[in-house]
Amino acid sequence: MFAVIYRFKLKAHQETIYQQYWHKIATYFAQKRGAIGSCLHKGNDNLWVAYSRWPDKATRDASWPGDNAPNEELPKDIRDTIKKMQAIKEENKDLENYDEICLDVVEDLLLSRAN
């Protein structure tokens, strides 16, 4: 299994729309592209952390564009949403920037619960 941790800061006026974009993209990747799941957190220091799990790095790399243009295989609405998220990141160049952390999962004790 493969996991990626994203860390970022948002301006207050961006939080609600960013959450909507994140939800749309995370749901799509879980339903259509093989992602195992994702979670979005906000710390009391205004540091946002998103965590996503994938069966392997190849599956994630085939689906997620990173800082590049969105994968053309993705539906237009998903590509557009990714571009909007990237625009928010660009707007926040003046805030602290963090690199994503890519991890091979060695042992997984996270529990999933039925909703």
Secondary structure, 3 states (H helix, E strand, C coil): CEEEEEEEECCHHHHHHHHHHHHHHHHHHHHHCCCCEEEEEECCCCEEEEEEEECCHHHHHHHCCCCCCCCCCCCHHHHHHHHHHHHHHHHCCCCCCCCCEEEECCCCCCCCCCC
